[in-house]
Amino acid sequence: MRQVLTLTLLVLSSLTSTGTLAAADTKPTRPNVVLFVTDDHGLDALGCYGNPVIQTPHMDQLATDGVRFTRAYCTSASCAASRSVILTGQYGHATGSYGHVHDYHHFSTFDSVESLPVLLENEGYQTTRIGKYHLAPDSVYRFNTVLDVDPRSTVEMADACKETITSKKPFFLYFCPDDPHRGHPFTPAVWSDPNSFGNRPEGYPGVETVTYPPSDVRVPAFLPDSEECREELAQYYQSVSRIDQGLGRLLDLIADAGKSDDTIVIYLSDNGIAFPGAKTTVYEPGIHLPLIVKDPRSKTSGTVNDALVTWADLTPTILDMTGTIVDSKRFQGRSFAGILGQTSPKGWNEIYAAHNFHELTMYYPMRVIREGDHKLIWNIAYGLSYPFASDLWASSTWQGIHRAEETHFGNRLVKDYLFRPEFELYDLKMDPHELKNLATDDAHLKLLDRLKEKLKAFQIETKDPWQIMWDNESQVQGTGVGL
């Protein structure tokens, strides 16, 4: 017995002298994860993605220290629907997350779904959310801690997370500013007044207000180069710079806690910029988004990755990164953790998107496949005019075009924006702005048919109720038709 005790003491002494035991007491056994999700931040307004005007030094540094994805996509350009995909790894049509949760919309995820925070809590993680939530029910998207801070005050948000950051447990922090979403009131007193995008004259605590002259902003090709649009883009830029300062403060707090080497940081947006032609659409400005991933455990600094990935891939990726073993068949996305350090990984050249509603009154389901540079959009309700989100309709950018009865909105005809064909097929390499529809071109008939078949297979695989709309034939179990 005395020999066993002596041997045990020697082993413990050895572990302590090499620092192994001490490290186990002070560092989490698994990496911490920060999932930083902004609200309506397009690819158009980050320095690291090519905008020379916008001031986003912390986002840019994160890209320098990690991986910047160039072909990352949300699956639905609507806040609640997109966030459900982010936290479940499943498309909204498979989980009942068809559109908005709040107010009179009442869409809700099926209670049988198990979300990312719940899975991580089961693994011993401290799970905390702060800022925009926009999900239901709470039983599905359960977090240990919910922090209540003004979601526009990004530095205050970061400071509120200190207790989570210094937790002895590994933490999962879901950090969601309201910026740069349009601010209330959505309808201005004078139609030509720009929306505030959450900006206010007195500013926010700890934030240096960064303003932009409307003459300096870069107007994306899909938007009109008008006075109203430039004024709104200037407000949008200011809101983005406030996000950047909150990100910087959060990264400083993680560093101060000595956890920079143990913390994975993922930066993305739920959908594109809150202007007509982007948010609520499945055109590139609505779904092609920023994604920056910093995993300090891997040698990926400064990597630019052109893999096609979607927000359905985020939950399986984070579970993979944290060593959480879950049957991959329960997800409709897949982990990209293994390709972070690669620039053009093989097998990552196809994605799907699926939009159903934004607001309850905005029924316009769309399905999308992108294969390489080719993109097919199926407008299932193509007989209807395209519906407007209430805030986008009231925007001075749109009202300026509408009131003047202009024929064009940016580089697209207004009539083509409002009334769409059943199928839209684009070559994004030759036509990045999606203006030349190849679906009616006989030379692309075989391509069109092949992509349609892939889209049908995707719908069947993901249990998409809208699959029945193909010639009113269904291979989905249960058609909803009563006996």
C-alpha positions as CSV (number, residue, x, y, z in Angstrom):
1,M,0.0,0.0,0.0
2,R,2.9,2.3,0.9
3,Q,4.5,1.6,-2.5
4,V,1.3,2.5,-4.4
5,L,0.9,5.8,-2.4
6,T,4.6,6.7,-3.1
7,L,4.2,6.0,-6.9
8,T,1.0,8.2,-7.0
9,L,2.8,11.1,-5.3
10,L,5.7,10.8,-7.7
11,V,3.3,10.9,-10.7
12,L,1.5,13.9,-9.3
13,S,4.8,15.7,-8.6
14,S,5.9,15.0,-12.1
15,L,2.7,16.4,-13.6
16,T,2.9,19.5,-11.5
17,S,6.6,20.1,-12.3
18,T,6.0,19.9,-16.0
19,G,3.0,22.3,-15.7
20,T,0.5,19.7,-17.0
21,L,-1.7,19.7,-13.9
22,A,-1.4,23.4,-13.4
23,A,-2.5,24.0,-17.0
24,A,-5.5,21.8,-16.6
25,D,-6.5,23.9,-13.6
26,T,-6.3,27.2,-15.4
27,K,-7.2,26.5,-19.0
28,P,-10.4,24.9,-20.5
29,T,-10.0,21.4,-21.8
30,R,-11.9,22.5,-24.9
31,P,-11.6,25.7,-26.9
32,N,-13.9,28.6,-26.2
33,V,-16.1,29.8,-29.1
34,V,-17.4,33.3,-30.0
35,L,-20.0,33.3,-32.7
36,F,-20.3,37.0,-33.6
37,V,-23.4,37.5,-35.8
38,T,-24.3,40.9,-37.1
39,D,-27.6,42.0,-38.5
40,D,-27.8,42.9,-42.2
41,H,-24.1,43.4,-42.8
42,G,-23.3,42.9,-46.5
43,L,-20.1,41.9,-48.2
44,D,-19.9,45.5,-49.4
45,A,-18.8,47.1,-46.2
46,L,-15.6,45.6,-44.8
47,G,-12.1,46.8,-45.5
48,C,-10.8,43.2,-45.7
49,Y,-13.3,42.5,-48.5
50,G,-12.2,45.4,-50.6
51,N,-14.0,48.5,-49.4
52,P,-11.3,51.3,-49.1
53,V,-13.7,53.7,-47.4
54,I,-15.2,51.9,-44.5
55,Q,-13.2,51.8,-41.2
56,T,-13.2,48.2,-39.9
57,P,-9.7,47.7,-38.4
58,H,-10.7,45.0,-36.0
59,M,-12.6,42.9,-38.6
60,D,-9.6,43.4,-41.0
61,Q,-7.2,42.2,-38.3
62,L,-9.3,39.2,-37.6
63,A,-9.1,38.3,-41.3
64,T,-5.3,38.8,-41.1
65,D,-5.0,36.5,-38.1
66,G,-7.5,33.9,-39.4
67,V,-9.3,32.8,-42.5
68,R,-11.4,35.0,-44.9
69,F,-14.0,33.0,-46.9
70,T,-14.8,34.5,-50.3
71,R,-17.8,32.3,-51.2
72,A,-19.8,32.0,-48.0
73,Y,-23.6,32.1,-48.1
74,C,-26.6,32.3,-45.8
75,T,-29.4,30.1,-46.9
76,S,-32.2,32.6,-46.4
77,A,-31.8,36.4,-46.5
78,S,-34.1,36.9,-43.5
79,C,-33.1,37.4,-39.9
80,A,-35.0,34.8,-38.0
81,A,-34.9,32.1,-40.7
82,S,-31.2,32.6,-41.2
83,R,-30.4,32.4,-37.5
84,S,-32.3,29.2,-37.1
85,V,-30.1,27.6,-39.7
86,I,-26.9,29.0,-38.0
87,L,-27.8,27.3,-34.7
88,T,-29.3,24.0,-36.0
89,G,-27.3,23.1,-39.1
90,Q,-30.7,22.4,-40.9
91,Y,-32.6,24.4,-43.5
92,G,-35.6,26.4,-42.3
93,H,-38.1,24.3,-44.3
94,A,-37.0,21.2,-42.4
95,T,-37.4,22.7,-38.9
96,G,-40.5,24.9,-39.4
97,S,-38.5,28.1,-39.2
98,Y,-40.2,29.5,-42.3
99,G,-39.9,33.3,-41.4
100,H,-40.0,35.8,-38.6
101,V,-40.7,34.8,-35.0
102,H,-41.5,38.1,-33.3
103,D,-44.7,40.2,-33.2
104,Y,-47.6,38.8,-35.4
105,H,-45.5,36.4,-37.5
106,H,-45.2,33.6,-35.0
107,F,-43.1,31.1,-37.0
108,S,-41.3,28.7,-34.6
109,T,-38.8,25.9,-34.8
110,F,-40.2,22.4,-34.2
111,D,-39.7,21.4,-30.5
112,S,-37.9,18.2,-31.5
113,V,-34.9,20.1,-32.9
114,E,-31.7,20.1,-30.7
115,S,-29.7,23.3,-31.2
116,L,-26.0,24.1,-31.0
117,P,-26.1,25.8,-27.5
118,V,-28.0,22.8,-26.1
119,L,-25.5,20.4,-27.5
120,L,-22.6,22.4,-26.2
121,E,-24.2,22.8,-22.8
122,N,-24.5,19.0,-22.6
123,E,-20.7,18.9,-23.1
124,G,-20.1,21.2,-20.1
125,Y,-19.9,24.5,-21.9
126,Q,-21.1,27.8,-20.3
127,T,-23.5,29.1,-23.0
128,T,-24.3,32.8,-23.1
129,R,-26.2,34.9,-25.6
130,I,-26.4,38.7,-25.8
131,G,-28.2,40.9,-28.3
132,K,-30.6,40.0,-31.0
133,Y,-32.3,36.6,-30.5
134,H,-35.2,36.4,-33.0
135,L,-35.7,32.6,-32.3
136,A,-38.3,30.4,-30.8
137,P,-39.0,28.4,-28.7
138,D,-36.6,29.0,-25.8
139,S,-36.6,25.3,-25.0
140,V,-35.0,24.6,-28.4
141,Y,-32.5,27.5,-28.2
142,R,-31.7,27.3,-24.5
143,F,-28.7,29.2,-23.2
144,N,-27.3,29.1,-19.6
145,T,-27.1,32.9,-19.4
146,V,-29.0,35.7,-21.2
147,L,-27.5,39.2,-21.0
148,D,-29.8,42.2,-21.4
149,V,-27.8,45.2,-22.8
150,D,-28.7,47.7,-25.5
151,P,-27.9,45.7,-28.7
152,R,-26.8,48.9,-30.5
153,S,-24.3,49.7,-27.8
154,T,-21.6,47.2,-28.9
155,V,-18.8,48.2,-26.4
156,E,-21.3,47.9,-23.5
157,M,-22.3,44.5,-24.9
158,A,-18.7,43.4,-24.9
159,D,-18.2,44.6,-21.3
160,A,-21.3,42.7,-20.2
161,C,-19.6,39.5,-21.3
162,K,-16.7,39.6,-18.8
163,E,-18.1,37.1,-16.4
164,T,-18.6,34.6,-19.3
165,I,-15.1,35.2,-20.7
166,T,-13.5,34.6,-17.3
167,S,-15.6,31.5,-16.5
168,K,-13.6,28.4,-15.5
169,K,-15.7,26.4,-17.9
170,P,-15.1,26.6,-21.7
171,F,-17.6,29.1,-23.0
172,F,-19.8,29.5,-26.1
173,L,-20.7,33.2,-26.6
174,Y,-23.4,34.0,-29.1
175,F,-22.8,37.8,-29.6
176,C,-25.4,39.5,-31.8
177,P,-25.6,43.3,-32.2
178,D,-28.7,44.9,-33.8
179,D,-26.3,46.8,-36.0
180,P,-26.3,47.6,-38.9
181,H,-30.1,46.8,-39.2
182,R,-32.3,49.8,-40.1
183,G,-33.4,51.8,-37.0
184,H,-36.9,52.8,-35.8
185,P,-38.9,54.5,-37.0
186,F,-38.7,52.7,-40.4
187,T,-41.0,55.3,-42.0
188,P,-39.5,58.8,-41.6
189,A,-41.5,62.0,-41.1
190,V,-40.3,63.2,-44.5
191,W,-40.0,60.5,-47.1
192,S,-36.5,61.6,-48.3
193,D,-34.9,61.5,-44.8
194,P,-32.4,58.7,-44.5
195,N,-32.9,56.0,-42.0
196,S,-30.7,56.2,-38.9
197,F,-29.4,52.6,-38.9
198,G,-29.4,52.9,-35.1
199,N,-27.1,55.9,-35.0
200,R,-27.9,58.7,-32.6
201,P,-26.4,62.2,-32.1
202,E,-25.2,61.5,-28.5
203,G,-23.5,58.3,-29.6
204,Y,-22.9,55.3,-27.4
205,P,-20.7,54.7,-24.3
206,G,-17.2,53.7,-25.2
207,V,-17.7,54.2,-28.9
208,E,-16.0,56.8,-31.0
209,T,-18.6,57.9,-33.6
210,V,-17.2,57.5,-37.1
211,T,-19.2,59.5,-39.7
212,Y,-18.9,59.3,-43.5
213,P,-19.7,62.0,-46.1
214,P,-22.3,60.6,-48.5
215,S,-20.1,61.6,-51.4
216,D,-17.4,59.2,-50.1
217,V,-19.5,56.0,-49.9
218,R,-19.2,53.3,-52.5
219,V,-22.6,52.6,-54.2
220,P,-22.9,48.9,-55.1
221,A,-24.1,48.3,-58.7
222,F,-27.4,46.9,-57.7
223,L,-28.4,50.2,-55.9
224,P,-29.2,53.6,-57.5
225,D,-26.5,56.2,-57.3
226,S,-28.9,58.8,-55.8
227,E,-28.7,61.4,-53.1
228,E,-31.1,59.4,-51.0
229,C,-29.2,56.1,-51.4
230,R,-25.8,57.8,-50.6
231,E,-27.2,59.4,-47.4
232,E,-28.5,56.0,-46.2
233,L,-25.3,54.2,-47.1
234,A,-23.4,56.8,-45.0
235,Q,-25.6,55.9,-42.0
236,Y,-25.1,52.2,-42.7
237,Y,-21.3,52.7,-42.7
238,Q,-21.4,54.5,-39.4
239,S,-23.4,51.6,-37.8
240,V,-20.8,49.1,-39.2
241,S,-17.9,51.0,-37.6
242,R,-19.7,50.8,-34.3
243,I,-19.8,47.0,-34.6
244,D,-16.1,47.0,-35.3
245,Q,-15.3,48.8,-32.1
246,G,-17.5,46.3,-30.1
247,L,-15.6,43.5,-31.8
248,G,-12.3,45.1,-30.8
249,R,-13.4,45.5,-27.2
250,L,-14.5,41.9,-27.0
251,L,-11.2,40.7,-28.4
252,D,-9.3,42.8,-25.9
253,L,-11.3,41.3,-23.0
254,I,-10.5,37.8,-24.2
255,A,-6.8,38.8,-24.4
256,D,-6.9,40.3,-20.9
257,A,-8.3,37.0,-19.6
258,G,-5.4,35.2,-21.2
259,K,-7.7,33.2,-23.4
260,S,-6.8,34.4,-26.9
261,D,-4.9,31.2,-27.6
262,D,-7.9,29.1,-26.5
263,T,-10.7,31.0,-28.2
264,I,-12.2,30.5,-31.7
265,V,-13.8,33.6,-33.1
266,I,-16.2,33.4,-36.0
267,Y,-17.6,36.6,-37.6
268,L,-20.5,36.7,-40.0
269,S,-23.8,38.3,-40.8
270,D,-27.3,36.8,-40.9
271,N,-28.1,38.2,-44.3
272,G,-27.2,41.0,-46.7
273,I,-27.6,44.8,-46.5
274,A,-31.1,46.1,-45.7
275,F,-31.8,47.6,-49.1
276,P,-34.0,46.4,-51.9
277,G,-32.1,44.0,-54.1
278,A,-30.3,42.4,-51.2
279,K,-32.1,41.5,-48.0
280,T,-35.1,39.1,-48.5
281,T,-33.8,38.2,-52.0
282,V,-31.6,35.3,-53.1
283,Y,-29.6,37.5,-55.4
284,E,-25.9,37.7,-54.5
285,P,-26.1,40.9,-52.4
286,G,-28.7,39.2,-50.2
287,I,-27.0,35.9,-49.5
288,H,-23.3,36.2,-50.4
289,L,-21.8,37.3,-47.1
290,P,-18.7,37.9,-45.0
291,L,-17.3,34.9,-43.0
292,I,-14.1,35.3,-41.0
293,V,-12.8,32.4,-38.8
294,K,-9.9,32.6,-36.4
295,D,-8.9,29.3,-34.8
296,P,-5.7,30.1,-32.9
297,R,-4.9,26.3,-32.6
298,S,-4.4,26.0,-36.4
299,K,-1.8,27.6,-38.7
300,T,-4.3,29.5,-40.9
301,S,-3.3,33.1,-40.5
302,G,-4.0,35.2,-43.6
303,T,-5.7,32.4,-45.5
304,V,-8.2,33.3,-48.2
305,N,-10.5,30.3,-48.7
306,D,-12.8,30.1,-51.8
307,A,-14.8,27.0,-50.7
308,L,-18.5,27.3,-51.2
309,V,-19.9,27.1,-47.7
310,T,-23.3,28.0,-46.1
311,W,-24.7,28.8,-42.7
312,A,-26.0,25.2,-42.5
313,D,-22.3,24.2,-42.1
314,L,-21.7,26.4,-39.0
315,T,-23.2,24.1,-36.3
316,P,-21.4,20.9,-37.5
317,T,-18.2,22.9,-37.9
318,I,-18.3,24.3,-34.4
319,L,-19.1,20.9,-32.9
320,D,-16.2,19.5,-34.9
321,M,-13.9,22.2,-33.6
322,T,-14.9,21.6,-30.0
323,G,-14.5,17.8,-30.2
324,T,-18.3,17.3,-29.7
325,I,-19.2,13.9,-31.2
326,V,-22.7,14.0,-32.8
327,D,-24.1,11.9,-35.6
328,S,-23.4,14.0,-38.8
329,K,-26.6,12.7,-40.4
330,R,-28.7,14.9,-38.1
331,F,-27.4,18.0,-39.9
332,Q,-28.0,19.1,-43.5
333,G,-24.7,21.0,-43.5
334,R,-21.2,19.6,-43.0
335,S,-18.1,20.7,-41.1
336,F,-15.5,22.8,-42.9
337,A,-13.1,22.6,-39.9
338,G,-10.8,20.4,-41.9
339,I,-10.3,22.8,-44.8
340,L,-9.7,26.0,-42.9
341,G,-6.1,26.3,-44.0
342,Q,-6.8,25.5,-47.7
343,T,-7.4,28.0,-50.4
344,S,-9.3,26.0,-53.0
345,P,-10.3,22.7,-51.4
346,K,-11.8,20.0,-53.5
347,G,-15.4,18.9,-53.0
348,W,-16.6,22.3,-51.9
349,N,-18.1,23.7,-55.1
350,E,-21.9,23.3,-54.6
351,I,-24.4,24.9,-52.3
352,Y,-28.2,25.4,-51.8
353,A,-30.4,28.1,-50.5
354,A,-34.1,28.1,-49.6
355,H,-36.2,31.1,-48.7
356,N,-39.9,31.0,-47.8
357,F,-41.1,34.1,-45.9
358,H,-39.6,37.2,-44.4
359,E,-42.7,38.9,-42.8
360,L,-45.8,36.7,-42.6
361,T,-47.4,38.7,-45.5
362,M,-44.3,38.2,-47.7
363,Y,-45.0,34.7,-49.2
364,Y,-42.4,34.2,-52.0
365,P,-40.7,30.8,-51.7
366,M,-37.4,30.5,-53.7
367,R,-35.0,27.6,-54.0
368,V,-31.4,28.0,-55.2
369,I,-28.5,25.8,-56.3
370,R,-25.1,27.2,-57.1
371,E,-22.7,24.8,-58.9
372,G,-19.4,26.3,-59.5
373,D,-20.1,29.6,-61.3
374,H,-23.6,28.6,-62.4
375,K,-26.6,29.6,-60.2
376,L,-30.2,28.6,-60.7
377,I,-33.1,30.3,-58.9
378,W,-36.6,28.7,-58.8
379,N,-39.2,31.3,-58.1
380,I,-42.0,29.0,-56.9
381,A,-44.5,31.9,-56.6
382,Y,-43.4,33.6,-59.8
383,G,-47.0,34.5,-60.7
384,L,-47.0,37.0,-57.8
385,S,-45.3,40.4,-57.7
386,Y,-42.2,40.4,-55.5
387,P,-43.1,41.4,-52.0
388,F,-41.4,44.2,-50.0
389,A,-40.3,44.1,-46.4
390,S,-42.0,47.1,-44.7
391,D,-38.7,48.8,-43.8
392,L,-37.3,48.5,-47.4
393,W,-40.5,49.8,-48.9
394,A,-40.4,52.9,-46.7
395,S,-36.7,53.5,-47.3
396,S,-35.8,56.8,-49.0
397,T,-33.6,54.8,-51.4
398,W,-36.6,53.0,-52.8
399,Q,-39.1,55.8,-52.4
400,G,-36.9,58.1,-54.5
401,I,-37.1,55.7,-57.4
402,H,-40.8,54.8,-56.9
403,R,-42.0,58.5,-56.6
404,A,-40.0,59.5,-59.7
405,E,-41.3,56.5,-61.6
406,E,-37.8,55.6,-62.7
407,T,-37.4,52.6,-65.0
408,H,-34.2,51.3,-63.3
409,F,-33.3,50.5,-59.7
410,G,-29.5,50.3,-59.9
411,N,-28.5,48.1,-62.8
412,R,-31.8,46.2,-62.9
413,L,-35.1,47.2,-64.5
414,V,-37.8,48.0,-61.8
415,K,-40.3,45.7,-63.7
416,D,-37.8,42.9,-63.6
417,Y,-37.3,43.3,-59.9
418,L,-41.1,43.3,-59.2
419,F,-42.0,40.5,-61.7
420,R,-39.8,37.5,-62.1
421,P,-39.8,34.4,-64.3
422,E,-40.1,30.9,-62.9
423,F,-36.5,30.1,-63.4
424,E,-33.4,32.4,-63.4
425,L,-30.1,30.9,-64.5
426,Y,-26.9,32.9,-64.3
427,D,-23.2,32.5,-65.0
428,L,-21.7,34.4,-62.1
429,K,-18.2,34.5,-63.7
430,M,-19.4,36.3,-66.8
431,D,-22.4,38.0,-65.2
432,P,-21.7,38.7,-61.5
433,H,-24.7,41.1,-61.2
434,E,-27.2,38.5,-62.4
435,L,-28.7,40.5,-65.3
436,K,-28.6,38.0,-68.2
437,N,-31.1,35.1,-67.6
438,L,-29.9,32.0,-69.4
439,A,-32.9,29.9,-68.5
440,T,-34.6,30.7,-71.9
441,D,-31.4,30.1,-73.9
442,D,-31.5,26.8,-75.8
443,A,-27.7,26.5,-75.5
444,H,-28.1,26.1,-71.8
445,L,-31.1,23.8,-71.8
446,K,-29.1,20.7,-70.7
447,L,-27.5,22.7,-67.8
448,L,-30.9,24.0,-66.8
449,D,-32.4,20.5,-66.7
450,R,-29.5,19.1,-64.8
451,L,-29.6,21.8,-62.1
452,K,-33.4,21.3,-61.8
453,E,-32.8,17.6,-61.1
454,K,-30.2,18.4,-58.4
455,L,-32.6,20.9,-56.9
456,K,-35.4,18.3,-56.7
457,A,-33.0,15.8,-55.1
458,F,-32.0,18.4,-52.5
459,Q,-35.6,19.1,-51.6
460,I,-36.3,15.4,-51.1
461,E,-33.2,14.9,-49.0
462,T,-34.0,17.9,-46.8
463,K,-37.7,17.1,-46.5
464,D,-38.8,20.3,-48.2
465,P,-42.6,20.6,-48.3
466,W,-42.4,22.8,-51.4
467,Q,-41.1,19.8,-53.4
468,I,-44.7,19.1,-54.2
469,M,-44.8,22.1,-56.5
470,W,-42.8,20.3,-59.2
471,D,-45.7,19.4,-61.5
472,N,-47.8,18.8,-58.3
473,E,-46.1,15.5,-57.8
474,S,-44.6,14.6,-54.4
475,Q,-42.1,12.1,-53.3
476,V,-42.1,13.5,-49.8
477,Q,-43.8,11.2,-47.2
478,G,-47.1,12.8,-46.3
479,T,-48.7,15.3,-48.7
480,G,-51.0,17.0,-46.3
481,V,-54.0,15.6,-48.2
482,G,-56.5,14.2,-45.8
483,L,-58.4,11.0,-46.4
